[in-house]
Amino acid sequence: MDINGYTEKARAEGAMIVDVRTPDEYAEGHIEGAVNVPLEALNGIWKAGADEETPLYLYCLSGGRAARAKARLEAQGFENVTNMGGIADWRGALEAARGIDRAARP
């Protein structure tokens, strides 16, 4: 399954979609409804409303940072964490933090 399928699954489950990229990357465009918790700030994920039982679906640009975030969160006791991969493979529209949507990519 790729980021597109995982996003559908996360939304169907009511899970939290987490963009672990930097705030600047997030501002340039992110999946609608995703919260930004940068890899360097994962210890504060509870501020976004997550607890150890919250289903978390993580993504970054290519999947590498999301993999590191998944390992860190699991080490902290989070039980349901999925690495969705990278937004580079996303085929939907992107929501921009500055309020400008980018069109869906083919």
C-alpha positions as CSV (number, residue, x, y, z in Angstrom):
1,M,0.0,0.0,0.0
2,D,1.2,3.5,-0.8
3,I,0.6,6.9,0.8
4,N,-2.6,7.3,-1.1
5,G,-4.1,4.0,0.2
6,Y,-2.9,4.6,3.7
7,T,-4.5,8.1,3.7
8,E,-7.9,6.6,2.8
9,K,-7.4,3.9,5.5
10,A,-6.4,6.5,8.1
11,R,-9.4,8.7,7.3
12,A,-11.8,5.7,7.5
13,E,-10.3,4.8,10.9
14,G,-10.5,8.3,12.2
15,A,-6.7,8.1,12.8
16,M,-4.3,11.0,13.2
17,I,-2.2,11.8,10.0
18,V,1.1,13.3,11.0
19,D,3.5,15.1,8.8
20,V,7.0,14.8,10.3
21,R,8.6,17.2,7.9
22,T,9.8,20.7,9.0
23,P,7.3,23.5,9.5
24,D,8.5,25.1,6.2
25,E,8.0,22.0,4.2
26,Y,4.6,21.5,5.8
27,A,3.7,25.1,4.9
28,E,4.5,24.5,1.3
29,G,1.9,21.8,1.1
30,H,0.6,18.9,3.1
31,I,-2.2,16.3,3.0
32,E,-5.5,17.9,4.1
33,G,-6.1,17.3,7.8
34,A,-2.5,16.4,8.6
35,V,-0.9,17.8,11.7
36,N,2.7,18.9,11.7
37,V,4.9,17.3,14.3
38,P,8.5,17.6,13.0
39,L,10.8,14.6,13.7
40,E,12.8,16.8,16.0
41,A,9.7,17.6,18.1
42,L,8.2,14.1,18.4
43,N,8.3,14.2,22.2
44,G,5.5,16.8,22.0
45,I,3.1,14.7,19.9
46,W,0.8,14.6,22.9
47,K,0.2,18.3,22.3
48,A,-1.4,17.4,18.9
49,G,-3.9,15.2,20.8
50,A,-2.2,11.8,20.5
51,D,-1.7,9.2,23.3
52,E,-0.2,5.7,23.2
53,E,-3.4,4.2,21.8
54,T,-4.1,6.8,19.1
55,P,-3.7,5.3,15.6
56,L,-0.9,7.4,14.0
57,Y,-0.1,7.5,10.2
58,L,3.2,9.2,9.5
59,Y,4.7,10.6,6.4
60,C,7.5,12.8,5.2
61,L,9.0,13.6,1.8
62,S,10.3,10.1,0.9
63,G,9.6,7.9,4.0
64,G,12.9,8.0,5.7
65,R,12.1,10.5,8.5
66,A,8.7,8.8,8.9
67,A,10.5,5.5,9.5
68,R,12.7,7.1,12.2
69,A,9.7,8.7,13.8
70,K,7.8,5.4,13.8
71,A,10.7,3.7,15.6
72,R,10.9,6.5,18.2
73,L,7.2,6.6,18.9
74,E,7.1,2.8,19.3
75,A,10.0,3.0,21.7
76,Q,7.9,5.5,23.7
77,G,5.0,3.1,23.9
78,F,2.8,4.1,21.0
79,E,1.1,1.0,19.9
80,N,-0.5,1.7,16.5
81,V,2.0,3.6,14.2
82,T,2.2,3.3,10.5
83,N,4.8,4.7,8.1
84,M,2.8,5.9,5.1
85,G,5.9,6.7,3.1
86,G,6.6,10.0,1.3
87,I,4.4,12.8,0.1
88,A,6.4,12.7,-3.2
89,D,4.1,9.8,-4.2
90,W,0.9,11.6,-3.2
91,R,-1.6,12.0,-6.1
92,G,-4.2,14.2,-4.4
93,A,-4.4,17.9,-3.8
94,L,-2.1,19.5,-1.2
95,E,-3.3,22.0,1.4
96,A,-1.0,24.9,1.9
97,A,-0.6,26.5,5.4
98,R,-0.8,29.9,3.7
99,G,-4.3,29.0,2.5
100,I,-3.4,28.3,-1.1
101,D,-4.2,24.9,-2.4
102,R,-2.1,23.2,-5.0
103,A,-3.9,21.2,-7.6
104,A,-3.9,17.4,-7.5
105,R,-0.9,15.7,-9.2
106,P,-1.4,13.0,-11.8
